[in-house]
Amino acid sequence: MINYDPLWETMKKRHVSQYDLYTHYGIKRSLLHRLRKNMNVEIYTLDRFCSILDCNIEDIVQYVPDDKAGKKLKDAAEDDDKASPDKNK
């Protein structure tokens, strides 16, 4: 899951408020709502935030593994291990 918690910390460090974003930079309030709810946004939006805040992508976004997705990947890897022949024999 993509999480935007670092964005709010970076904004605080850079002294940029949500009011500044929609007043001075044309960021829509609905977009801020989407970010607060960790909803999907376009890469262009993330690029704009990096430019506005003069920061790197990891300063506004973090990846948090989803338990279900992580389990599916682990199960798939185990299935692959069972299906592939042992190379040491």
CNS distance restraints for C-alpha pairs under 8 A (distance, minus, plus):
assign (resid   1 and name CA) (resid  63 and name CA) 5.82 0.50 0.50
assign (resid   1 and name CA) (resid  64 and name CA) 5.16 0.50 0.50
assign (resid   1 and name CA) (resid  65 and name CA) 5.82 0.50 0.50
assign (resid   1 and name CA) (resid  66 and name CA) 5.71 0.50 0.50
assign (resid   2 and name CA) (resid  38 and name CA) 6.77 0.50 0.50
assign (resid   2 and name CA) (resid  61 and name CA) 6.79 0.50 0.50
assign (resid   2 and name CA) (resid  62 and name CA) 5.89 0.50 0.50
assign (resid   2 and name CA) (resid  63 and name CA) 4.77 0.50 0.50
assign (resid   2 and name CA) (resid  64 and name CA) 6.18 0.50 0.50
assign (resid   3 and name CA) (resid  38 and name CA) 5.54 0.50 0.50
assign (resid   3 and name CA) (resid  61 and name CA) 5.82 0.50 0.50
assign (resid   3 and name CA) (resid  62 and name CA) 5.25 0.50 0.50
assign (resid   3 and name CA) (resid  63 and name CA) 6.12 0.50 0.50
assign (resid   3 and name CA) (resid  64 and name CA) 6.79 0.50 0.50
assign (resid   4 and name CA) (resid   8 and name CA) 7.42 0.50 0.50
assign (resid   4 and name CA) (resid  35 and name CA) 6.24 0.50 0.50
assign (resid   4 and name CA) (resid  36 and name CA) 7.20 0.50 0.50
assign (resid   4 and name CA) (resid  38 and name CA) 6.05 0.50 0.50
assign (resid   4 and name CA) (resid  60 and name CA) 5.86 0.50 0.50
assign (resid   4 and name CA) (resid  61 and name CA) 4.81 0.50 0.50
assign (resid   4 and name CA) (resid  62 and name CA) 6.43 0.50 0.50
assign (resid   5 and name CA) (resid   9 and name CA) 6.95 0.50 0.50
assign (resid   5 and name CA) (resid  60 and name CA) 7.09 0.50 0.50
assign (resid   5 and name CA) (resid  61 and name CA) 7.01 0.50 0.50
assign (resid   5 and name CA) (resid  62 and name CA) 7.55 0.50 0.50
assign (resid   6 and name CA) (resid  10 and name CA) 6.09 0.50 0.50
assign (resid   6 and name CA) (resid  58 and name CA) 7.67 0.50 0.50
assign (resid   6 and name CA) (resid  59 and name CA) 5.63 0.50 0.50
assign (resid   6 and name CA) (resid  60 and name CA) 4.66 0.50 0.50
assign (resid   6 and name CA) (resid  61 and name CA) 5.89 0.50 0.50
assign (resid   6 and name CA) (resid  62 and name CA) 6.98 0.50 0.50
assign (resid   7 and name CA) (resid  11 and name CA) 6.08 0.50 0.50
assign (resid   7 and name CA) (resid  59 and name CA) 6.28 0.50 0.50
assign (resid   7 and name CA) (resid  60 and name CA) 3.79 0.50 0.50
assign (resid   7 and name CA) (resid  61 and name CA) 6.53 0.50 0.50
assign (resid   8 and name CA) (resid  12 and name CA) 6.20 0.50 0.50
assign (resid   8 and name CA) (resid  60 and name CA) 7.53 0.50 0.50
assign (resid   9 and name CA) (resid  13 and name CA) 6.24 0.50 0.50
assign (resid  10 and name CA) (resid  14 and name CA) 6.09 0.50 0.50
assign (resid  10 and name CA) (resid  53 and name CA) 7.58 0.50 0.50
assign (resid  10 and name CA) (resid  59 and name CA) 6.31 0.50 0.50
assign (resid  10 and name CA) (resid  60 and name CA) 6.80 0.50 0.50
assign (resid  11 and name CA) (resid  15 and name CA) 5.90 0.50 0.50
assign (resid  11 and name CA) (resid  16 and name CA) 5.00 0.50 0.50
assign (resid  11 and name CA) (resid  17 and name CA) 6.57 0.50 0.50
assign (resid  11 and name CA) (resid  53 and name CA) 7.02 0.50 0.50
assign (resid  12 and name CA) (resid  16 and name CA) 6.23 0.50 0.50
assign (resid  12 and name CA) (resid  17 and name CA) 7.22 0.50 0.50
assign (resid  14 and name CA) (resid  53 and name CA) 6.81 0.50 0.50
assign (resid  16 and name CA) (resid  20 and name CA) 6.10 0.50 0.50
assign (resid  16 and name CA) (resid  21 and name CA) 7.29 0.50 0.50
assign (resid  16 and name CA) (resid  53 and name CA) 7.79 0.50 0.50
assign (resid  17 and name CA) (resid  21 and name CA) 6.48 0.50 0.50
assign (resid  18 and name CA) (resid  22 and name CA) 6.52 0.50 0.50
assign (resid  18 and name CA) (resid  32 and name CA) 7.66 0.50 0.50
assign (resid  19 and name CA) (resid  23 and name CA) 5.86 0.50 0.50
assign (resid  20 and name CA) (resid  24 and name CA) 5.34 0.50 0.50
assign (resid  20 and name CA) (resid  25 and name CA) 6.95 0.50 0.50
assign (resid  21 and name CA) (resid  25 and name CA) 5.00 0.50 0.50
assign (resid  21 and name CA) (resid  26 and name CA) 6.41 0.50 0.50
assign (resid  21 and name CA) (resid  27 and name CA) 5.38 0.50 0.50
assign (resid  22 and name CA) (resid  26 and name CA) 4.79 0.50 0.50
assign (resid  22 and name CA) (resid  27 and name CA) 4.38 0.50 0.50
assign (resid  22 and name CA) (resid  28 and name CA) 5.63 0.50 0.50
assign (resid  22 and name CA) (resid  29 and name CA) 6.56 0.50 0.50
assign (resid  23 and name CA) (resid  27 and name CA) 7.61 0.50 0.50
assign (resid  25 and name CA) (resid  52 and name CA) 7.90 0.50 0.50
assign (resid  27 and name CA) (resid  31 and name CA) 6.92 0.50 0.50
assign (resid  27 and name CA) (resid  32 and name CA) 7.60 0.50 0.50
assign (resid  28 and name CA) (resid  32 and name CA) 6.72 0.50 0.50
assign (resid  29 and name CA) (resid  33 and name CA) 6.26 0.50 0.50
assign (resid  30 and name CA) (resid  34 and name CA) 6.31 0.50 0.50
assign (resid  31 and name CA) (resid  35 and name CA) 6.32 0.50 0.50
assign (resid  31 and name CA) (resid  41 and name CA) 7.88 0.50 0.50
assign (resid  32 and name CA) (resid  36 and name CA) 6.15 0.50 0.50
assign (resid  33 and name CA) (resid  37 and name CA) 6.26 0.50 0.50
assign (resid  34 and name CA) (resid  38 and name CA) 6.13 0.50 0.50
assign (resid  34 and name CA) (resid  39 and name CA) 5.05 0.50 0.50
assign (resid  34 and name CA) (resid  40 and name CA) 7.12 0.50 0.50
assign (resid  34 and name CA) (resid  41 and name CA) 7.38 0.50 0.50
assign (resid  35 and name CA) (resid  39 and name CA) 5.96 0.50 0.50
assign (resid  35 and name CA) (resid  40 and name CA) 7.82 0.50 0.50
assign (resid  35 and name CA) (resid  41 and name CA) 7.56 0.50 0.50
assign (resid  41 and name CA) (resid  45 and name CA) 6.56 0.50 0.50
assign (resid  41 and name CA) (resid  46 and name CA) 7.63 0.50 0.50
assign (resid  42 and name CA) (resid  46 and name CA) 6.80 0.50 0.50
assign (resid  43 and name CA) (resid  47 and name CA) 6.19 0.50 0.50
assign (resid  44 and name CA) (resid  48 and name CA) 6.23 0.50 0.50
assign (resid  45 and name CA) (resid  49 and name CA) 6.34 0.50 0.50
assign (resid  46 and name CA) (resid  50 and name CA) 6.23 0.50 0.50
assign (resid  46 and name CA) (resid  57 and name CA) 7.21 0.50 0.50
assign (resid  46 and name CA) (resid  60 and name CA) 7.87 0.50 0.50
assign (resid  47 and name CA) (resid  51 and name CA) 6.27 0.50 0.50
assign (resid  47 and name CA) (resid  57 and name CA) 7.78 0.50 0.50
assign (resid  48 and name CA) (resid  52 and name CA) 6.06 0.50 0.50
assign (resid  49 and name CA) (resid  53 and name CA) 5.90 0.50 0.50
assign (resid  49 and name CA) (resid  54 and name CA) 7.96 0.50 0.50
assign (resid  49 and name CA) (resid  60 and name CA) 7.87 0.50 0.50
assign (resid  50 and name CA) (resid  54 and name CA) 5.43 0.50 0.50
assign (resid  50 and name CA) (resid  55 and name CA) 4.97 0.50 0.50
assign (resid  50 and name CA) (resid  56 and name CA) 5.90 0.50 0.50
assign (resid  50 and name CA) (resid  57 and name CA) 6.35 0.50 0.50
assign (resid  50 and name CA) (resid  60 and name CA) 7.65 0.50 0.50
assign (resid  51 and name CA) (resid  55 and name CA) 6.90 0.50 0.50
assign (resid  55 and name CA) (resid  59 and name CA) 6.21 0.50 0.50
assign (resid  56 and name CA) (resid  60 and name CA) 7.39 0.50 0.50
assign (resid  57 and name CA) (resid  61 and name CA) 6.08 0.50 0.50
assign (resid  58 and name CA) (resid  62 and name CA) 6.17 0.50 0.50
assign (resid  65 and name CA) (resid  69 and name CA) 7.27 0.50 0.50
assign (resid  65 and name CA) (resid  70 and name CA) 6.45 0.50 0.50
assign (resid  66 and name CA) (resid  70 and name CA) 5.95 0.50 0.50
assign (resid  67 and name CA) (resid  71 and name CA) 6.05 0.50 0.50
assign (resid  68 and name CA) (resid  72 and name CA) 6.22 0.50 0.50
assign (resid  69 and name CA) (resid  73 and name CA) 6.28 0.50 0.50
assign (resid  70 and name CA) (resid  74 and name CA) 6.17 0.50 0.50
assign (resid  71 and name CA) (resid  75 and name CA) 6.01 0.50 0.50
assign (resid  72 and name CA) (resid  76 and name CA) 6.06 0.50 0.50
assign (resid  73 and name CA) (resid  77 and name CA) 6.16 0.50 0.50
assign (resid  74 and name CA) (resid  78 and name CA) 6.25 0.50 0.50
assign (resid  75 and name CA) (resid  79 and name CA) 6.18 0.50 0.50
assign (resid  76 and name CA) (resid  80 and name CA) 6.22 0.50 0.50
assign (resid  77 and name CA) (resid  81 and name CA) 6.26 0.50 0.50
assign (resid  78 and name CA) (resid  82 and name CA) 6.30 0.50 0.50
assign (resid  79 and name CA) (resid  83 and name CA) 6.18 0.50 0.50
assign (resid  80 and name CA) (resid  84 and name CA) 6.10 0.50 0.50
